[in-house]
Amino acid sequence: MRIISGTQRGRKLISPEGQHSRPTSGKVKEALFSIIQFEIEGRRVLDLFAGSGQIGLEALSRGAAYCLFVENDRRAMQMVRENVEKCGFNDRSSFLQNDYASVLKRIDEKFDIIFVDPPYASSYYTNTLKLISTFDILAHNGIIIFESKSDLKLPEETETLQKGRSYLYGRTMLTLYRHKASDTEH
């Protein structure tokens, strides 16, 4: 696993071993950052279900101002911290080791980009969407990106959020959400 582009391009990251984690493939990561390439510079990022932290680190490498890494697993969070240190992004990173629902309920800041990549066989997708909507943590012109299995059916909307485009990459799907009031779609 490596950083694809930006200030840390080519930097090798510590990656998890075994089946407990499912890192985003290089192909999907490259596609994801192509989709949002003009929305990263200077933005505040939330990497929910961070795993090794590779998505948040890629965003920081490409110019994001700040990233909050959220991961429930202690060993994975240690890996995130080591990767952040390796990349020299300590001054632009924060860490919360806790359950995603607890974190979303207590965050009192807004994010421009929210990456959501929970375990595929879970009900976390819909619940995460509801919590983000309910607690209003997405900045007005922000974007939420869900990574899921290609056959997952996500809701078209919540009270405040509207589903945008979905992109298929083999058995992986990236789905975008924005505020209903936002008339821009990417």
FENUR-V747471 format. One record per residue. N is the residue number from 1. D_LAST is the distance of its C-alpha to the last C-alpha in Angstrom with 1 decimal. Layout:
BEGIN
n=(N & N)
d_last=(D_LAST & D_LAST)
END
This chain:
BEGIN
n=(1 & 2 & 3 & 4 & 5 & 6 & 7 & 8 & 9 & 10 & 11 & 12 & 13 & 14 & 15 & 16 & 17 & 18 & 19 & 20 & 21 & 22 & 23 & 24 & 25 & 26 & 27 & 28 & 29 & 30 & 31 & 32 & 33 & 34 & 35 & 36 & 37 & 38 & 39 & 40 & 41 & 42 & 43 & 44 & 45 & 46 & 47 & 48 & 49 & 50 & 51 & 52 & 53 & 54 & 55 & 56 & 57 & 58 & 59 & 60 & 61 & 62 & 63 & 64 & 65 & 66 & 67 & 68 & 69 & 70 & 71 & 72 & 73 & 74 & 75 & 76 & 77 & 78 & 79 & 80 & 81 & 82 & 83 & 84 & 85 & 86 & 87 & 88 & 89 & 90 & 91 & 92 & 93 & 94 & 95 & 96 & 97 & 98 & 99 & 100 & 101 & 102 & 103 & 104 & 105 & 106 & 107 & 108 & 109 & 110 & 111 & 112 & 113 & 114 & 115 & 116 & 117 & 118 & 119 & 120 & 121 & 122 & 123 & 124 & 125 & 126 & 127 & 128 & 129 & 130 & 131 & 132 & 133 & 134 & 135 & 136 & 137 & 138 & 139 & 140 & 141 & 142 & 143 & 144 & 145 & 146 & 147 & 148 & 149 & 150 & 151 & 152 & 153 & 154 & 155 & 156 & 157 & 158 & 159 & 160 & 161 & 162 & 163 & 164 & 165 & 166 & 167 & 168 & 169 & 170 & 171 & 172 & 173 & 174 & 175 & 176 & 177 & 178 & 179 & 180 & 181 & 182 & 183 & 184 & 185 & 186)
d_last=(26.9 & 25.9 & 23.4 & 21.4 & 20.7 & 21.5 & 24.8 & 25.9 & 24.9 & 27.2 & 28.5 & 29.8 & 29.1 & 31.5 & 30.3 & 31.8 & 34.4 & 35.0 & 33.1 & 32.3 & 29.0 & 26.2 & 24.4 & 20.9 & 21.7 & 21.1 & 19.1 & 16.7 & 16.6 & 15.9 & 13.0 & 11.5 & 12.0 & 10.7 & 7.2 & 7.7 & 10.4 & 10.0 & 9.9 & 13.1 & 16.0 & 18.3 & 16.4 & 18.2 & 17.5 & 19.1 & 19.8 & 21.3 & 23.6 & 23.6 & 26.1 & 26.9 & 24.2 & 22.6 & 18.9 & 19.8 & 22.1 & 19.5 & 17.3 & 20.6 & 21.5 & 18.4 & 19.2 & 18.3 & 21.1 & 22.1 & 21.7 & 23.5 & 24.4 & 25.6 & 27.8 & 30.7 & 32.6 & 35.1 & 35.2 & 31.5 & 31.3 & 34.0 & 32.1 & 29.0 & 31.5 & 33.1 & 29.8 & 28.8 & 32.3 & 32.2 & 29.1 & 30.7 & 28.0 & 30.4 & 30.0 & 26.3 & 26.5 & 27.9 & 28.9 & 29.5 & 31.4 & 31.4 & 30.1 & 26.4 & 27.5 & 30.1 & 27.7 & 25.0 & 27.9 & 29.2 & 26.4 & 26.8 & 23.9 & 20.2 & 17.5 & 14.2 & 13.1 & 14.9 & 15.5 & 17.5 & 19.5 & 22.8 & 25.5 & 24.4 & 27.4 & 27.0 & 26.3 & 24.4 & 20.9 & 21.6 & 23.9 & 21.5 & 18.9 & 21.8 & 23.1 & 19.9 & 19.7 & 23.5 & 23.9 & 20.9 & 20.0 & 16.2 & 16.0 & 14.9 & 11.5 & 11.3 & 9.4 & 11.6 & 11.4 & 14.3 & 16.1 & 18.6 & 20.8 & 19.3 & 21.5 & 20.6 & 19.9 & 17.9 & 18.3 & 16.0 & 16.5 & 18.9 & 20.6 & 17.9 & 14.7 & 12.6 & 11.3 & 7.8 & 7.4 & 10.2 & 11.2 & 14.9 & 17.1 & 20.6 & 21.6 & 18.6 & 15.4 & 12.3 & 11.0 & 8.4 & 9.9 & 9.8 & 12.8 & 13.8 & 14.6 & 11.2 & 10.1 & 6.7 & 3.8 & 0.0)
END
